[in-house]
Amino acid sequence: MRILAVEDSLDLRDMLTTLLEQQGAQVVGCESARQAFDMLVSGESFHAAVFDISMPGEDGLTLVYRLRHWEAAQRPTRLPVIALTAHGAHDIEHQCEKAGFDQYLAKPVSPNLLFSTLRRLASVH
């Protein structure tokens, strides 16, 4: 499975990459929403993606919203995307769903839960 991991913190991105690679995934990491969007619209192929919600500049909510609008106009399929965040705000899950995420997971997340969710979402799409 090829996964796009978008996380501005190098340490967290490296940890996420390691966890997913230990499960057999091929992971491409991005440090910003802009970098991730450019990669996605250039034709890079992924089975699923994990976006951090809180990033400087463009956040994960805006990134997935832009991605969903681009997909609606340019692509017949939809990339499964998981929101990964440490935010404990009561309405964050609703905000993630409204923006276009397929699933919301709170940090810290169990590696098994993350990978099983990615596998489930990728098999649906």
N, C-alpha and C positions, 0 to 999 in steps of 0.2 A: 504494500500500500504506500502510495506517495502522498505525503502530508506537507502542507504549508503551515509553518509556525510563525506567527507574527507577535513579537514581544520586544519592547524597547530595552529592557534590561538584559545585558549580555549574559549575566550569571543565570537568570531565569530561563532565557532562551537556550543556553547550553544544557541546563538541567532538563528542560522539556525535550530537547533533541535527544539527549541520552536516554531518557525514559522511553521514548517512542522507538528509538533504534533498538533498544533491548527487546522490544516486542516484535522486531522484524520490519519495522517501517523504514522507508527512505524519507528523510526529513530535509526540507529546504527552509532555512530560517531567514526572516526579514526583521529589520530593526525598526521599520516605520510603516505606517499605513500607505504612504506614497509609494515606497519601494514595492510593497505587496501588490497594490493596485496595478502598477506598471507591469509587474511580472504576470499578473493574471490576465490582463488585456492583451499582452504580447503573444498569448497562445500557449504559455506554459501549462502543462497538464497535471492536475492533482486529483486524488480521489476524495480528499476532504481537507479542511483547514481548521486551525485553532487561532483565534484572534484574542489578544489581550484587550480589555476594554479601555483601560487608562494608559494612554500614550500621549507624549507631548505633541503638539500640533494637532493633526487629525487623529481622533480616537477610534477605537474599534467599532463603536456604534455607527459613526459616520462612514467608516470604511465598508461595513457590510451593507449599509443603505445604498451607497454608491455602486457597490458590486451588484446588488439585486436589480437596480435600475439598468445598469449596463447589460446584465444577463438578459433581462426582458427584451431589450432591443437587439442584442447581438448573438445570443446563444440559445439553442433549444433546450439545453440542460441547465440544471442549477447545482452549483457546488455546495455540498454540505459543509456548514460552518458552525463551530462550537465557540461560544463566548466563554472565556476563562478569566475570572476576575476575583480579586480579594475584597471587592466592595460588598458590604453587608447591608446596603440600603434596601429597604422593604420593597420598593418598586423596580429594582434593577432587572429582575427577571422579566417583568412585563415590558420594560424598555427594550431589552434584548430581543424579545419576540416581535415587538412592533417594528424594530429596525430591520429584521430579516434573518436573525440567527435561527438555526434549527434546534439548538440545545444550549442551555446555560449550565455551567459547572462552576462551583465556587472553589477558590484556592484556600487551603491546599487540597488538591484532588488526588485521589488514589490512582496510581498508574493503571491498575486493572480497570477501574471505572472509565478513565479517559480513553483507553484503547478499545474497550468493548463498545463504548459509545461511538467512537470513530468508525469502527468496523460495522456497527449496526446502521449508522447513517449512510456510509458509503455503499452499502449493499442495497439500500432503498433507492438511491439515485442512480 
